[in-house]
Amino acid sequence: MSLRTLLARWYGVAAVGMRRTLARTTHTARQRVRFSVLGVAVAITLLLVVTGIGMGLTGGTTVQDDGIDYWIVPESGGSSSPLVSTDAPQFGSVHETAETIRATEGVDSVSPVLSQVLRVSSAESTEYVLVVGIVNDGGVDQISGVNVTGLSHHDPYYNDGEWTGEVALSRSAGATLDATEGDQLTIGGNTSFAVTSVDGDTSSAVGDVPTAVVQLSELQTLTGATAHDSADQFVVGTNDPAVRADLEDVYPSSTVNSRSEMTASQTMDSDLSVALALTAFVVAISIGTLFVVTTMGLELVADRTQLATMSAIGLSSRTQLGIIAVQILATTAIGGIVGAIGGLAGIRLTNELAMRTLTSEPIAFSHPIFGLYGVVVAVLIGICSLPVLLLVTRRVTGGVPQ
């Protein structure tokens, strides 16, 4: 048999399978086929929503902004978790160490950073907010997406200096607390804070966490970190790559991460993001396959008369199996298209609900490529279903011509 003849034969098989799928979906077996499509669509919808939420929540406890080139973090800490851990290892004597780093040739700016989730109250609202303490030396305009140019330089309260009570809010924090510049805030029970600015980088709105930035020593006072002058990490601005070797010697148990390393690993190394996406993928494949095997298996058993007719007119078992395979893949592909549309709509609905009840920014990431991802996973569901369903077909059509 020539290649042209073989291609023509399988083109005919595919065409018959597609016509049977269309006929059974719209006329002869609407309920059973639609249940198969619905099962795949629900699995794909949940897959895309969970994947979108996982990617939206990706964003480490390491603050990452323009002007920051290196991050020094505790060796056993980790910079990729999207959760803020209050039990992570911390550095001590950070003000003194910051001065040492600042004196290093090639360093333009440096700040120790302490992060805590605290209860913050305004005149209108009370919410839990990520509060970040820094030492503003004028070299970095943004920390954790918040404009910090309005904060006094060099942490005035350190070493029994003057308390500033300054706090810079991200736009999401300002919206969540309904606070504007000049408003009084209570942070961690201290009522002496006033908003210096409500601003920030809106380019990374996905998964934006309401954030407040204050002077490091003032946050240390609120959280009890003053005794050891503690902080979670250091951020360093520099144009000299040779500085990295000096930074690696600052603390014996620390890791220095560059901007490129942080950007490349932010999503791929996020334990929560990868775990959510992988779990959603496995669950979608499992549930979708079981649903298709069950509903399409019942459909094949109910279709034994037509299969017997195919046998009577001389169609080989190979041709029949090809037609059935096309039907299965077409059914799951239709389910994938419906599920992709439902998944993108579900992500949008999730973000709308989150912004109405939890935050002012979307929490789930969405991209048109999710639609293609959903259809590909749906076809994989069909492929995983093929062995069992083709076995059922052979049992139902036993004794057909070869």
N, C-alpha and C positions, 0 to 999 in steps of 0.2 A: 504494500500500500504506500503510495507516494505521500510526501509531506502535505501537498496541496489537498489531496483527498482526505487525509487525516484531519487537517485543520477544518475543512468543510464539514466533516462528520461531527466534530466536537462543537463547531459553531451551531449546527442544527440541534445538537443535544442541549446546548445552553439556551437557545431560543425557545425550545419546547419547555424547558424547565422554568424560564422566566414567564412564559405565557400561562403555565399551570399555576405558578405562584400568584400572578395577577388575578386569574380567574377564581382561585380558591380564596384569595383575600377579599374579593369584592362580591362573590356570588355563592359558590358551592360549599365552602367551609369557612365562612367568615369568622365565626366565634373562636374556633380552635386556633386558626392562624393568627388572629388578632391577639389572642392570649399570649402566643409565642412572641409576637412583636412587643406587646406590653411588658412582658417579663424582661426582655433585653433592654427596652427603653428605660425601665425603672433602674436597672442595674447601672446603665451608663450614666443616667442622670445623677445618681448618688455618687458614682465615681468622680464625675467632673466637679460636683459641689465640694466634696471632701478634699480633692486635689487642689481646688482653688483656695479653700480655706487654709490648707497646709502651706501653700506657697505665699499666701497673703500674710501669714503669721511669721514667715521667715524674716529674721532680722535680729542680730545678736545683741547680747548685753554689751558688746564692744561698740562704743560710739564711733560712727564713721561719717565724716564730712569732708568737704573740700578744705584744703589747708592742713590736713592731718596726713602724715606720711608713714608713721610707725606707731604701733600699739604695743606696749609692754604689759603682758598679762601673766598672772601666776601660772607656773608650769602645769599644775594639776587642775587648773580652772577650766579653760576652754572658752573659745570666743564665738562659738557658732550656735549656742542654745538660744532659742527665741524667748526663753523665760528668764526672768530676773531672779537669780538665786541669792538669797541673803546669807546663805551658809557657805559660799564659795571662799577659798583662801584669799587673803588680802595682804597688801604690802604695808609695812610700818615705816614711821619716820619719813612720810612722803614729802612734806614741805622741804625738809633738808635735802632729800634726794633730788627733788625738782630743781633746786638751786645748783646742785652738782651737775645735773644733766644740762641745764641752761648754760653753764659755763663751758660746756664741751664745744670745741670748734666745729662750726658747721650747723649747729642747732639754732633754728630761728625762733622756736617757741616750744613750750612744754607745759603740761598741766596734769597733775594727778586727778583722777576722777573717782568719785564715790557715788554709787547708785542705790537708792532705796525706794520701795513703794510705801508711800505714807498717805495718811488721810489729810486732805486739803479742803478747807472750807472758805467759801466766799460769802458775800451777803445773800447770794441767790441759791447757792448749791453747795453740797458736800460730796466729794468723790475721792476715790483712791487714785493717785497720780504717781507716775514715775518721777521721783525727785533726784536730780543729778547735781552733785557738788563739784565745783571746779575752781581752779586758780586762774583767773583771767590775766594773762600777761600781755594782752594786746595783739598776739600773733595769730589767733584763730577767731574768725568771725562767727562760726557756728559750731555748736556742740550738740550731738544727737538731734540735728535738724532744727535747733533753736538758735535764734540770733542772740548772741551774748555781748554784743558791743556796748550795751547799756550798763553792764555790770562794772563796778569799780575794779581797778587793777590791783593785782598782788594781794588779794585776800586780806583786807584791812583788819578783820577781827582776830587773825592769827596772833598768838602770843599776847593775849589780853588787850588787843586793840579795840577799835570802835566797831560796834555792831552796825551793819548796814541795813539788814532786813530787805535786801534787794532780791527780786525773783523775776526771771524772764520766762514767759510761757510760750509754748508752741501754740499754733493756731487751734489745733484740736483741743488742747487744754483750756485755752481761752473760751472756746465754744462750749466745752463740757461744763466749766465752772461759771459760765456767763460772766466772765471777768474781763475788764479792759484796763488799759494803762492808768495807773494811779489808784486802783482799787486795793483795799486791804484784804489780806489773806491770812488764814490760820493754817500753819503747816506743822503737823505732828504735835498739836496742842499749843504751839507758840503763835501768839496773835500779832507779832510785831513786823510782819512781812508786808511789803507793798509791791505791786506789779510795776516793773520798769518798762516792759514792752510785751506785746503779744505779736509774735512774728515767727517765721520759720520757713524752711524749704518745703514747698508743696509738690516738688517733682517726684517725691517718693511717698505719695499719699496712701498707697496700698498698705494696709496693716499699720497705719500711723498710730502710735501710742501717745496719749496725752502726757506731756512732759513739762516739768518745771525745772529751771536751772537756777541754783543759788550759789553763794560763796561756800567753798569747801569746808572751812572751819565752822561755819554756822550749821551746816548739815551734820558735821561731826558732833557738834554739841547736842543736836536733836536726837541723834541715834546712839550716843555713847561711844563714838569712835575717837574721841579726843585723847583718851589715855595713851593710845599707841600711835596717834596721828595716822590713822589707817585710811586706805583707799583701795579700790578694786583694780585699777589699772593706771597707766600713764599714756597720754597721747603726745606725740612729738611731731613738730613740723620742721622739715629740713629739705634742702635741695642737694644734699651731699650723701650719696649712697654709702660712703665710707663710715658714716656715723653709726651704721647698724652694728658694726663690730664693738664699738664702745658701749652701745645700749645693752648688748648681750652680757656685759660684765657688771651692770648696775646691781642686779640681784642674782644670787647664785641659783635660785629655782624660779626662773622666769623664761618666758618665750617672747620673742620679738616678731611681730607680724607686719609685713609691708602692705601698702594699699592694694597692690595687685593680688597678693595672697588672700586678703580679706574679701575682695570683690569676687574672685574666682570661686572661693569656698563658701560664700555666704549662703547660697541656696543648696549646692550639692552636698555640703557637709552638715547641713542642719538635721540633727537627729529627728526632731519632731516632724519636720517637713517630709523627709524621706520616708519615715515610718508611716505617716498618714497616707502618703501617695501609694506606697507599696501595699499597705493593708487594703486600701480602697480598690487597688487593681486586682489583688487576689480574691477579695470578696465579690467583686463584679464578675470576674471570670467564673468563679464557683457557682454563684447564684444564677447567673445567666445560663451557664451550661446545664445545670440541673433543670431549670425551667424549660429550656428548649428541648432537652432530651425527653422530658415528661410529656409536654404538649405535642411535640412533633411525633413522638412515638405513638401516642394515641391516634394522631392523624394518620400515620402509616397503617396502623391496624385497621382503622375505619376505611382506608383506601384500598383494601386488598382486592376488591372487585376490579377496579381500574388497573391495578398491577397485573391481575390475572389476564385481563384483556390485552395488555401490552405483551404478555407472554404468548397469548394465543395468536397474535398477528406476527410473531417472530422476532420481537425485540429481545436481544440478549440481556443477560443479567448485568453485564458491564454497562450497557446503554441505560438500563433502568437505574442502576446505581448512580450513573452520571447525572441523570435527570433529577433524582432525589437530592444529590449533593448540591446541584444548582439551586433547587428550591430552598434547601436549608440555609445556604450562604446568602441567598437573596432575602430571605425572611429576617435573618439576623442583621443584614446590612440596613434594611428598612428600620428595624428596631434601633440600630445605631444612629441613624439620621434623626429619628424622633427623639432618642435619648440625648443626642448632642444639643438639639434645640432646647429640650427641657433642662439640660444641665446648665447651659448659658443663662437661661431664664432663672433657674434656681440660684445661681451665683448672684445675679442682680437682685433677686428678692432677698437673699441672705444679707447682702450689703444694705439694702433699704431698711430691713428690720433692725440690723445692728446699729445703723445711724440714728434710728428713731428711739432705741432703747439703751444702747451701751456706749456708743462713741459717735464722734462727728465725722469719722472717716471710714471708708470701706475696709472690711477685714478680709475679704476674699479677692484673690487675683483672677482676672479674666482676660482671655486672649482668643482671637479667632481660631488659632491653631488647636484649641481645645476641641473644636468641632471635628477636625480630622482625627484627633486622638480618640474621640469617642467612637467614630466609625471603624477605625482600625481595631480597637478592642472588641467591638461587636463582631467583626469578621473573625477575630481569634476565638470568640465564643462559639461561632459556627464551626470553625475548624476543630475545636475540642469536642464538639457534639457529634461530628461526623462518624467516628469509629462505631459508637454505640448504635446510632440511627441506621447506618449502612448494614450493620449486623442484623438489626430488626428487619430491614428490607429484605435481606437474603433469606431470613427465616420465613417471612410472609410469602416470598416469591420462590419458594423451594421447588426445584425441578424445572426451572425455565431453561430455554435453549441457551447454550454457551456460544 
